[in-house]
Amino acid sequence: MTVLVTGAAGFIGFSVARALLARGESVVGFDSFDPYYDVRLKEARAAELAKHRGFRMVRDDIAAEGAFAAAISDPAIDRVVHLAAQAGVRYSITNPDVYIRTNVVGQFNVIEACRRRGGIRHLVYASSSSVYGGNEKLPFAVEDKIDRPVSLYAATKAANELVAHCYSHLYDLPATGLRFFTVYGPWGRPDMALWIFTKSILAGTPIPVFNEGRMRRDFTYIDDIVAGVIAALDRPPAAGKQARHRVYNLGNHKSEPLLRYIEVIERATNHKAILDLQPLQAGDVPESFADIEASTRDLGFVPRTSIDDGIPKFVEWYRAYNGV
Ligand SMILES: NC(=O)c1ccc[n+]([C@@H]2O[C@H](COP(=O)([O-])OP(=O)(O)OC[C@H]3O[C@@H](n4cnc5c(N)ncnc54)[C@H](O)[C@@H]3O)[C@@H](O)[C@H]2O)c1
């Protein structure tokens, strides 16, 4: 049988698709190659996936009517991993319409097509640590309220969870939402801190450090995220009294000061950073920290990679990919 992965030209989608192919699954990727960041990176990821015989890519837009339904009409597809989205937090402040279109309308098209087609054993989809918004209780636990989003991006992800719950309840569609915490690693995103910092540190230009450096993040290495996504995919929620919908945190369970993150990049690049201290940005939260008790209990999720091990792996990949 086949897994359909949306966002397969993206950072996490590519990494998940590659791991599924490596364990012998057939994978259909679905991605619009959205120009939000350098499309050449998306093409390079897609070219890696195309080396596998069990892979094909559908280039289309989840928000376009009928596009996803057409892709999922292939009867071999029995599971869906929905990772396509407009992903950056800050971009949602200036471009709110794209977030409603891709994240809300797009997810609706995905889940409605799954329901109509039938026979989908499990829909796993990306949520985000951003849903915890202005919460001050740490670490963030899945039972905590998520009714105080501080960016439209976060609001769309919270909406995705509600819609998924509703579809599971009404139509018995097994679905699992995964709240990812700041994912980093090889093949990562050029709009995220690690890429921006590494690029500037190597070039000797200042790096913007928000909230004057008083930020903490639960940085999670891509291989740990991939292991969590696949563990979730393999464990559809069982039938019972509750709707077959679950939500889990996938984080490293370690809240790191941003300044330590920068020190590790300095060590990995062997260059000193020039810090440009700036105020907290609209939409940003000062800290994230994942409670992973439920993910460990139900999915066997155990993150294994510290930033001391993960950042050098990114820097090595970054240098090779960019030829620097
Ligand atoms: N990377 C993180 O730290 C992080 C944290 C929390 C949640 N997430 C979520 O995980 C998922 C994957 O994120 P990522 O970091 O790989 O981002 P990404 O931007 O690298 O990947 C998203 C992919 O979706 C595609 N896409 C965008 N709009 C589309 C559309 N309308 N139709 C079809 N494809 C479209 C893009 O072309 C891109 O390849 C997203 O849902 C994101 O919100 C990521």
Ligand as a Chemical Component Dictionary entry (heavy atoms), coordinates in Angstrom:
data_LIG
# 
_chem_comp.id                   LIG 
_chem_comp.type                 NON-POLYMER 
_chem_comp.pdbx_formal_charge   0 
_chem_comp.three_letter_code    LIG 
# 
loop_
_chem_comp_atom.comp_id 
_chem_comp_atom.atom_id 
_chem_comp_atom.alt_atom_id 
_chem_comp_atom.type_symbol 
_chem_comp_atom.charge 
_chem_comp_atom.model_Cartn_x 
_chem_comp_atom.model_Cartn_y 
_chem_comp_atom.model_Cartn_z 
_chem_comp_atom.pdbx_ordinal 
LIG N1  N1  N 0  9.753  23.259 10.825 1  
LIG C1  C1  C 0  9.235  23.502 12.019 2  
LIG O1  O1  O 0  9.938  23.869 12.971 3  
LIG C2  C2  C 0  7.753  23.306 12.265 4  
LIG C3  C3  C 0  7.271  23.528 13.558 5  
LIG C4  C4  C 0  5.917  23.346 13.809 6  
LIG C5  C5  C 0  5.077  22.938 12.801 7  
LIG N2  N2  N 1  5.561  22.743 11.533 8  
LIG C6  C6  C 0  4.621  22.310 10.499 9  
LIG O2  O2  O 0  5.163  21.170 9.849  10 
LIG C7  C7  C 0  4.771  21.149 8.474  11 
LIG C8  C8  C 0  5.979  21.060 7.590  12 
LIG O3  O3  O 0  6.807  22.200 7.828  13 
LIG P1  P1  P 0  8.217  22.408 7.137  14 
LIG O4  O4  O 0  9.119  22.987 8.142  15 
LIG O5  O5  O -1 8.600  21.177 6.408  16 
LIG O6  O6  O 0  7.843  23.574 6.100  17 
LIG P2  P2  P 0  8.176  23.733 4.544  18 
LIG O7  O7  O 0  7.730  25.104 4.174  19 
LIG O8  O8  O 0  9.587  23.352 4.278  20 
LIG O9  O9  O 0  7.244  22.653 3.867  21 
LIG C9  C9  C 0  5.892  22.887 3.519  22 
LIG C10 C10 C 0  5.672  22.440 2.086  23 
LIG O10 O10 O 0  4.307  22.672 1.767  24 
LIG C11 C11 C 0  4.241  23.130 0.426  25 
LIG N3  N3  N 0  3.039  23.924 0.231  26 
LIG C12 C12 C 0  2.777  25.186 0.678  27 
LIG N4  N4  N 0  1.566  25.590 0.256  28 
LIG C13 C13 C 0  1.036  24.553 -0.453 29 
LIG C14 C14 C 0  -0.187 24.355 -1.136 30 
LIG N5  N5  N 0  -1.130 25.309 -1.170 31 
LIG N6  N6  N 0  -0.401 23.170 -1.780 32 
LIG C15 C15 C 0  0.546  22.183 -1.756 33 
LIG N7  N7  N 0  1.740  22.329 -1.125 34 
LIG C16 C16 C 0  1.971  23.492 -0.482 35 
LIG C17 C17 C 0  5.487  23.985 0.242  36 
LIG O11 O11 O 0  5.843  24.115 -1.139 37 
LIG C18 C18 C 0  6.510  23.236 1.073  38 
LIG O12 O12 O 0  7.294  22.385 0.264  39 
LIG C19 C19 C 0  3.926  22.410 8.282  40 
LIG O13 O13 O 0  2.572  22.081 8.432  41 
LIG C20 C20 C 0  4.378  23.309 9.397  42 
LIG O14 O14 O 0  3.390  24.248 9.734  43 
LIG C21 C21 C 0  6.881  22.920 11.250 44 
# 
loop_
_chem_comp_bond.comp_id 
_chem_comp_bond.atom_id_1 
_chem_comp_bond.atom_id_2 
_chem_comp_bond.value_order 
_chem_comp_bond.pdbx_ordinal 
LIG N1  C1  SING 1  
LIG C1  O1  DOUB 2  
LIG C1  C2  SING 3  
LIG C2  C3  SING 4  
LIG C2  C21 DOUB 5  
LIG C3  C4  DOUB 6  
LIG C4  C5  SING 7  
LIG C5  N2  DOUB 8  
LIG N2  C6  SING 9  
LIG N2  C21 SING 10 
LIG C6  O2  SING 11 
LIG C6  C20 SING 12 
LIG O2  C7  SING 13 
LIG C7  C8  SING 14 
LIG C7  C19 SING 15 
LIG C8  O3  SING 16 
LIG O3  P1  SING 17 
LIG P1  O4  DOUB 18 
LIG P1  O5  SING 19 
LIG P1  O6  SING 20 
LIG O6  P2  SING 21 
LIG P2  O7  DOUB 22 
LIG P2  O8  SING 23 
LIG P2  O9  SING 24 
LIG O9  C9  SING 25 
LIG C9  C10 SING 26 
LIG C10 O10 SING 27 
LIG C10 C18 SING 28 
LIG O10 C11 SING 29 
LIG C11 N3  SING 30 
LIG C11 C17 SING 31 
LIG N3  C12 SING 32 
LIG N3  C16 SING 33 
LIG C12 N4  DOUB 34 
LIG N4  C13 SING 35 
LIG C13 C14 SING 36 
LIG C13 C16 DOUB 37 
LIG C14 N5  SING 38 
LIG C14 N6  DOUB 39 
LIG N6  C15 SING 40 
LIG C15 N7  DOUB 41 
LIG N7  C16 SING 42 
LIG C17 O11 SING 43 
LIG C17 C18 SING 44 
LIG C18 O12 SING 45 
LIG C19 O13 SING 46 
LIG C19 C20 SING 47 
LIG C20 O14 SING 48 
# 
